[in-house]
Amino acid sequence: MPSLSLSRDNLSRTLSIPHSNLQIPILYSVLHIDCGGLVNSTDAFHTTWLSDRFYSGGATSVVSEPLHFLHHQEKTLRYFPISSGKKNCYSIPLSAAGGGRYFLRTFTVYDNFDGKSHSPSFDVSVAGTLVFSWRSPWLDSVSRSGAYSDLFFYHREPAVDLCFYSIATDSPVIGSLELAQIDTNAYPFDYAKNSSNYILINYGRFSSGSDQWGPGFSNDTDFFGRSWLSDAELRRQSVSIANGATIKAISAIKDVVNVEKSPNYFPGKLYQTAITALGNGGGGGVLEYELTVDAKLDYLLWFHFAEIDVSVTKAGQRVFDVLVNGENVSRVDVFREVGGFAAYDWSYVVKNLSSTTLSVRLEPVVGAPVICGLENYAIVPFDLKTAPDQVVAMRALKASLHVPDRMGWNGDPCAPTTWDAWEGVTCHPSKDESYLVVSQIDLGSQGLKGYVSDQIGLLTNLVSLNLSSNSLGGNIPSGLGQKSLVKLLLNDNVLEGQVPEELYSIGVHGGAIELHLFDSLSGNKKLCGVPSLPECPLFWGKNGLSTGGKIGIALSSKTNRYHRQKSLMALEMESQHAKGFIRSYSAN
């Protein structure tokens, strides 16, 4: 799933004063992580970057040409060699109680840091949903200079997983990541479900009549951290020339109002410049933009206009049509809608694409068309996730079994569905298709040395479990007695104690487990209590000493105390009698 990224090759290093006509947003949490960075740092635009943290594994490195990069956080990187497993993640804590909306931006660079001259192939997921795909070879400019990618998503859990999945044996890589909590109602759109059910992935965001700007490129203010390309990179020059039009950039001579307002906080700088197409004889020309897209997805377009030409003083002087893939979706008269020097924004959802190119065309009706900026977001539905209780169970097993890093047990055990599940794990959708559930675990001969967590009982859809030929100790949890279980292999470990009655009774009383499968418990010299295994001692239970054994010992202890006390009383009486202290009592 490619997305349009902002290349460092087009870096604009201009400094400007932030716009003053703004509405101060609610202060939300913002996190800037220098991936691979060993210490905190501050960049040229006074942004504080934290040293690398929240990662599951991998190693650090630096780009091969550090002087080619402006910021420290662009020179360092974290990569995930195959020895760290196919899947590695950043698990980033969130501050929003009960859920919130977030803006995530990543910087990805290769720059031949490993000396192999082979840019890697890998996928990236957010909260269990595939969002970015990097395939070798990268564009030379992106490989050498890196690129920014960003998206918006809604999340309800206390942490979000940003995961990397290796293609073949390539090592995924990341230079920096930024996460900002934003207005919960930002970027609303009319769709089949609530917008919180989708991720919005940036497939093109441009500002007209200016160079590339925003965080990492200039010190211009954008509260969400959005960066803006120059529209020249996406505008079709040939269309304007063919129509005899002249492209002209215009700038505002005063502040534009209605900017940086809730919930989207579109920056004031966006409306300070614009592009128009002047036709022959004073009429209007045509403006057309082409955006590369994935035809399998739908898209959300956000249009940004402002009438900043002082010669336009009333409605009807500048009117133009907006066509998306040849369909006329709106007739625009900015002055009629909001007057002069005021921001005017609206959105449109594009569905049922038939090609990998999305065309946006502005055709004149009266005067020349004008545009300040445009955003294009892929609407990506959240993938199915593993059922929460089964996530708890699998993470408990990861800890108790001491699963090695090379197996890549990180992030969601089953998601994204386009990736393989955790190594040795098989998943499928639940009956109502609301979650993913674990059906098989095959970890035979993996050198595991822990124990089987009793949380395994939460895997209520488990059909097959193979933990054979490891060095697992402790008792067999009674929670393994699931009626769904068909295959069980625990042989050749160092398990001990009584086999749980819950597990044995499934086979005895017609359950799914066949009796001969209990032979798979062999090789555990301290297991007992089922056919083919030794009988358990009278007072021995599945967790060591049985309740009956403890009661017996307790009763024995009480009896012994009674006899000891009786003997002491007899000795005392004999002693008192010998001293003449025992009184005589008559019948009265």
N, C-alpha and C positions, 0 to 999 in steps of 0.2 A: 504494500500500500504506500506508494510514494506520496510525499507532500512537498509543497513548494517551500523551500528553505531560504533563509537570508544568508547570503555568502559574505564572508569577511572581505573578499576582493573588492567589494563596492563600498568599503568603509568610508563614511563621512566623519571627519574628526573636527567638525566645526562646533563651536560653543555658542549657545544663545541663552538669553534670559527667559526663564519659564513664564508662561502667560499668566497674567494676574487676574483675569476675569474667570473665576472658577468657584465651584462649590466644593468645599473640603469634604472628602469622603470619610466614612466611618473608618477608624484605624483598625485594620485587620492584620493578621500575622503575615510576615514576609520572610522567606528563607532563601538565602543564596549560598550554595555549596560549591566550593572549589574542588572538583573531583580530582583526586591525586594530590591535592595540596596538603602540606604538612602543618602549616600554620595559618592563622587568620590573616587577612590582608584587606587593604582598601584600594579600589581602582581609581583611575583618573577622574571618574565622575562621582567620587565620594561614596560609592556603594561598598558596604562591608561584606566581605566574603568569609564564610566559615571554613575551617579546615575540613578535609574529607571525613565523612561519618555516615552511619546508618546503612552501610553496605554489608552484604553477606560474605563476600570473599573477593578474590582477584588480587591484582598487583598494581603498583603505581609506575608511571614513567613520565617523560617529558617529550615534547615535539622535537624533531630533528633540527629545526631552525627557529629557536626561541626569539631571535631578533625580528622575525617576520610578524610577530604578534604584538599587539598593543598592550593587552591586559595579562596580568599574572595568571588569572583563572583560565586563560585560553592556552597557556603554555604547558600546564600540567594535565594529566589525564589518568583515568583508571581503566584498566583493561581486564578482561576475564578469560584467562587461558582455559583450555578444555580440561585441564587438571582440576579446575574449580567447579566442574560440572557444566552441563549444557545450559542450565538456567541459573542466573544470578540476579539479585535484586537489591535495590535500595528500599528499605522499609521506613518511610518518613512519617514521624508522628505529626498529628494534626491537632489543632486547638479548638476547632468548632464542635461544641457539644450538640449532639442531635443532627449533625450534618451541615454541610456548607458547600459553596461553589468555589472552584479554584482555577487559577491560571498556572499552567506548567510550561516552562521553557527550558529547552536543553541546547547545549552547544556540543557538536560532534565534530571531531577532527581526527585525521590519521597522520598526515605529514611524515609518513615512513618512520614512525617512532621506533619500530622494531627492526628496521633495516631489511625487511623482506620485500619491499616494493610491491605489496599486495594488499590493497584496501579490503577490509573484511566484509563478509556477508553476515547479517544478523537481523533479528527482529526486536522490536521494543513494545512492551505492553504497559498499560496503566490500569490498575485495579482489575487485572485479569482480562483486559480487552486489547487486542492488537491495534497499535496506533501508527507505528513507523516501521518501514522495511528498508534496510540498506543492503544493496546488492553490488558486488564487485563486478567490474571496476567502477569506482565513483568518477564523477567529472573531475578533471584535473584541478580545477579551481577550488572545488569543495574538498578534495582530498588534501590539498596543500594548505588551504586557508581556513577550512572548517565552515560550518553552517549552523544557523539557529533554526530550531523548529519549535512550534508551540501549539497549545490546545487549551480548551476549557472543558471542565468536567465537574460533576456533582458527586460528593462522597459522604457517606453516613458513618463510616467506621473511624476508630481512633487513630488509625494509621493507613497510609496508602502505599501500595507496592508498585515501584517502577522497575520492571524486570527486563532482562536481556537474554535472548535465546540464540545460541550459536548455530549457524548453518554450517553443516559439515564439521570441520574442526577449527573454523575461524574464531578469533578472539573478539567479542564485542568490545566497544570502546566508548567512553563518554568523557567530555572535557569539563562541563559544568552543568548544574541544574539549578533552576529557580522555581520556587513554589510560593504563590501568593493567594491568600484568601480574598475573594472579591464579593461584590454584592450578590446576594442569593438570586436576585431576579435579573441578573445581567444576561444579555443576548436571548431574550425570549423569542419563540417562534411558534407558529401554528402547525402542529404535526399530529401524527396518529396518537402519540402518547405525550405525557408531560415532558418538557424539555430536559428535566433532570434525569431522564432515562437514556440520554444520548451524550456522546462526547463530540465536541466541535473541534475539528482538526483544521488548522490553518493551511489552506491551499492557495493562498495569494492575498496579500494585504498591501495596498499601495496608497501613496499620497501624491497628489498631482502638483506639478510645477515646482518640485523641490528635490533635493538629493535624499538618499537614504538617511533615516534618522530614528531616534528612539534609544532606549537603554542599550549600552554596549557600542553605540554608534555616535551619539551626541548626548548632551546633557538636557535635551528637551524633555519636558515632563509628560509622562504617560502613567497614570496611577496604576494601571494594570500591568505595566511592563511590556506593552506591545511595541514591536519595532515595525517601521513602515518602509517599504521599498519605494523607489522612484517609479512613477507610472510609466516612464519611458521604456522600462524593461518589459512591459506587458502590452504596450500600445502597438497596434499595427500601423506602421508608418505608411505602408503602401496604399492603404485604404484612403487616407487623407489626401495623398498625392493624386491618386486616381480621380478623386472628386474635386480636384483643383483647390483644395483647402490649405490654409496656412495655420499650423499649430502655434498657438500663442499662450505663454504663461502669464497670468495676472496675479497681482498681490494686493492684499487689503491695505488700505491707508489708515484704518482704525480697527479697534478690537471687534471681533465677532461675538455676539451674545448667544446664549443658550448652549454653551460648551461646558464640558467637564461636569455634567449633571448626572445624577443617579438615574438608572442603575448602571449605565455603560461607561460613563465618564470619558466620552470621546474627547481627545486632547484639543486644546485651543489652537495649537500649531497646525492641525490638520486643515483648518478652514482659513488660514491666512494666505494660502496660495491655491490656485486652480488652473486648469487647462481648458482652453476653448478652441474651437475650429472655425476659422473665419473663411467664408467662401468668396468666390469672385463676385464683384459687384456689391459687396457689403452684406451679402446673405450669409447663411451658415453652411459649414461643412459637416463632415461625418467624423465622429470619434468611435473607434472600435478597439476592444481589448480581447485578447485570447488567453484563457487560463487553462492550463493542463490539469485534467481531472481523471479520476477513476470512474469509468462509466457504470460500475455496479452500485455506486452510491448516489444519494441525493445531496443537494448542496443548499446552504443558506447564504444568500448574498445580502450584504449591508451596503447601501448607497449613502454617500455623504456629499451634500451640496451646501453652498452658501452663495448668495448674490453679492459679490464683492466688487462689481464693476459700477463705478459711480454714475455711468451713463444710463444705467437701468434704474428708473425712478418709479415705475408703476407696473401693475400686473399687465400681462399680455405682451410685454416688450421682448421677453425671452421665453419661448415655449419650445419644448423638444420631446420626442418620444424615446422611451427606453425599450429596446428589444433584447430579449435573452434567447439565444439560439433561434433567432428569426421570429420569435413571438413577441408581439407588442404587449408589454406588461404594464406600462404606465405612461401617461402624458404628464410632463412635469412643467410647472410654472412656479419657480422657487419664490419669487416676489409675492405671488398671490397667496402662497401658503404661509410664509413667515415674515415677509418684508425684506428689506435690505440689511446686509451685515448681520445675519442671524443664521444659525446652523439648522439645516433641514435634513433629517435622516429617516430612512425607511428600509424595510427588508422584504425579501422575496425568496421563496423556497422553489428550487429547481428540481423537478422529478423526471424519472424515466429517460435518462440520457441514452443516446445511441452511439456516442463517440467519446474519445478521450480529450476532446476540446470543448470548452464552454465559451461561447461568444457573447460579449456584452457590447451592444451598439447603441450609440446616441445619434438620432437623426433629427435635423432641425425642422421645426414647424414655423416658428417666427424667430428671426435672429439666429444666433449661433448657440449650440449646446455648450454646457459648462459642467465640470465635475471637479470636486475637491479630493475625493478618495473613494476606494471600494475595498470591501473585505469579502473573501470567499471561504466558507468553511464546509468541510465534509461532515455530514450528519451520520455518525457511526453509533449504532445501538450497542449498549453494553452487552457483552457476551455473558453466557451463563457462568455462574460461579459455583464453587463447591459449597454444599450445605454447611452452614456455620458450625454445627456440632461435629461434623466430620472433619472440618479444618482443625478444630480443637483436638480431635483424636489423632489426626495425622501428625500434628506438631508435637504432641505428647510422645508418639511413637518415635519420631525423629530424635527426640532427646533421650528417651529410654533405651533405644536400640543403638545409640551412638553411630547414627548413619554418617558415613564419611562425606566430606565436602565434594569429592569427585562425583557423587551421585546427583548433585544439584537439587537437593530437596529444599527449595526456596520459593517464597511467594505462595500463590494458590496451588494446592496439590493437583488440580485437574484443569485449570484454565490458564491461558485461552484454549478453546477447543481446537484451534488450528495448530497448536503445538502438541508434542507428546506430553503426557502427564509426567509426574515425578518418575524418575527411573525405577522400574520394577513395579509401577502402579498402573492399573487400568481403571478407567472411569466410564460412566455412561449417564445420560440424563435420568432424573427421577421420573416416576410415572406421570406426574402432572407437568413435567418439563420445566419446572421452576428452578431447579438446582441440578448440579452435577453430584454424583455419589460414587464412592469407591467400591468397585466390585472385586478386584483382585490385587493382591500384594505378593510379589515374587522376589524374595530377597535371599534365596538360597545361596550358600557358599560366598558370602560377602564379607566375611571376617568380622561380623558383628559381635560385640562383647558385653552388651548391656543386659536388659531384661525387657519383658513384654509389659507395657503399661496397661493398667486396668481400664484406661480410657478407650481401649480397642473395642470395648462394648458399645461405643457410640457408632461404630461402623455397621449399621443395621442392614446394609445391603451387601455385605461381604460374602462372596461365594467361594473364593479360594484364597488360602493363606499358606505360603511356603516360606518358612524361616529355618529350614533344615541346614545342617552342616555349618553351623556357626558356633559361637561359644556363649550362648545366652544362658543366664542363670535365673534363679528365683523360681516362683511358682507360676503355674498357668492360670491366668485370670478367668474367673467364672464367666465374665462377659463374653468370652469366646463361644458360649453356648447359644449362638444365633441360629435360628431355624433356616436362615438363608444359606448357611455354610454347607458346602458340598465337599470341598477338598481341604484337608488339613495336613501339613507336613511340618513336624517339629522335631524330627529325629536328629540324632547326633548333635545334641547340645549338652548343657550341664544343668538342665531343669531339674527341680526337685519337688517333693511333696506329693500330695494326693491329686490325681486328675479330677478336676471339678465334676461333680455329679451332673451339673447342667449340661456339660459337654458330652458326657457318656450317655446320658438318658436320651439325647437326640437320636443316637444310633439304635439304642436298645428298644425304644418305643416307636420306631417307624419313622424317625426323622430323616433328613436328607443325607447325613453322614452314614456311610456304610461301615459295618463293624470292622471289616478287614483294614480299614484305614487307620485304626488305632495301632496297627503295627508300625505306623510312621512315627510313633512316640518312642521307638526303640533307640538305644544309644544314649538315653538319659538315665544313668545308673541309680539316681535317687528318686525317680518317679515311681509311683505305686498306685494300686487300687483299681486297675482295669485288666481285662484279659490280656495275656502276653506280657504283663508286667508283674513284679512281685506284689504280694499283698501288703497293705500298709499295716504297721504296728497297731495294736488295739486302740491306743489313745492318740493316733496320728491322723491329722486332717489335712485338707488341701493347703492350708496355710501354716503348717507345722503342728503343734499340739492342738488336738481337737477340743471342743467345748466339754465333751464328756471326760476327756483326759484331765482337763483343768479342774472339773468338779470333783473327780475322783481324788486328785492330789489334794484339793482343798479339804475334802471330807477326811482323808487320811491324816492331814495336818491337824484338823480339829480333834480327831480321836487321840492322836499322839499327845496333844496338849492336855487333853482331859486326863489321860493316864499319868502324865507327868505331874499335873496338879494334884491328882489323887495320892500319888506316892509321896509328894512333899507334905500333904496334910497328915498322912499317916506318920511320917517321921516326926513332924511337929508335935503330934499328940503323944507319941512315945516319949519325946523329950520332956514335955510338960508333966506327963505322968511320973517320970523318973524323979522330977524335982518336987513332987507332991503338990502341984498346982491344980490338979484336976479335982473339981468339986464332986461331991456325991449328992444325988437327988433322990428323994424318997418318992414313993408312989403318989404322995400328995402333990 
